[in-house]
Amino acid sequence: MFNEKWQKKLDLQKENGLYRNPVFIEKRTGKTTTINDREVVNFSSNDYLGIATLTDLKLSASKNFLKYGTSSSSSRLVSANYSAINEAERRFADFFGYEEALFFPSGFQCNQGLVSSILEPEDIAIFDKHLHASSVKGLVLSKGEFTGYKHNSMSHLEKKCIQHKEKFKAVLTESLFSMDGDLLDVNEFKKLKDKYSFLSVIDEAHSFGALGEGGRGIARDAADIAVGTFGKALGFFGAFVLMPSILKEYLLNFSSQQIYTTTLPEAHAATAMEILDIVEKAEDRRSHLKEMSEYMKNELKNLNLKVLGEAHIISPEIGPEKLSAKISKKLLSHGYFVLPARYPTVPMGKSILRISMTALHEKSDIDGFVDALKKVMSEN
Ligand SMILES: Cc1ncc(COP(=O)(O)O)c(C=O)c1O
């Protein structure tokens, strides 16, 4: 009975070009990955600084697991409030310039746990319509009201602020958007924040490590609360929220996604502190990433494609879902791994190729990729 219903929905996904079938990855080495016995250049990794496969980092993570053990074996509120984790959270708060930090097992859980717990029924959240699914799911679970504003439109955000003048407002956005690759206008956002006194929650998942001074992101001036993930430029796993101290106390009391889950192990915390040192000193990697990203964007524009993206996430718009899937498949046969982003990740009919640049890419990788894309596009 259920099997039939599930099959029907899966068949419909296939008909609409929306079916997901994750590619089987055999091996990963820096910027390349091995698929079907073939080493291909990976343009789908969020390891923006290219540190996730560094031997030194792998060695220190192993050392830390050897020292502390493999699991925290409990939730934070039971027996896992370890000093190593508290020390790491202190370091993260200080590094990014916030009063407090709190680690979560993943960015998805972190956003969901944060957003779902901070609003009461009389409050309202105003969110950018391209906000990540993890925060949107948090809104759905929250007790508050919520309403979206047009993607990155500060004038529409202002309208919403005026419309809901009387309420306690939280505004939710990202500093570098995960799919469009565009940046928040931090100055304009800050002006609105000052004018309408809202609480600002900014997801810096794609900025931390890769953008800003020492990799500190770009939105500190405008954020009351920021979210970061380890799984992207920080080359690790898990996530953290940066915030005023009262909110840490609040989340430890009211966030189910923090309370009812096994805490990340102490070895994670110890490694996280070492990662901060790597990230702070990664200026060369950040400038190479910027240079390669600009090069990629310009080369793609020469193909007469509409190219979104203002930093290291670059998204040529393809349009029809089936076409982007086909192009991605063909690119793989040319030695390049890049995936399409399709509905519901992006709006229907506006599928993109989501290109993630890393500090490991060189001009020759980009030239080869652009040539292959040109060839593939001409065949369609
Ligand atoms: C903007 C944004 N926030 C949060 C997340 C979730 O982070 P994690 O992968 O650590 O669950 C992602 C993607 O993974 C993201 O793109």
The ligand as a Gaussian input file, in Angstrom:
#p B3LYP/6-31G(d) Opt

LIG

0 1
 C       22.926000      28.228000       3.876000
 C       23.031000      26.889000       4.501000
 N       22.773000      26.756000       5.801000
 C       22.841000      25.555000       6.407000
 C       23.191000      24.420000       5.713000
 C       23.225000      23.106000       6.416000
 O       24.490000      22.827000       6.881000
 P       24.974000      21.326000       7.139000
 O       25.424000      20.795000       5.835000
 O       26.058000      21.455000       8.146000
 O       23.801000      20.569000       7.666000
 C       23.477000      24.517000       4.348000
 C       23.873000      23.366000       3.505000
 O       24.266000      22.353000       3.766000
 C       23.404000      25.771000       3.729000
 O       23.642000      25.896000       2.422000

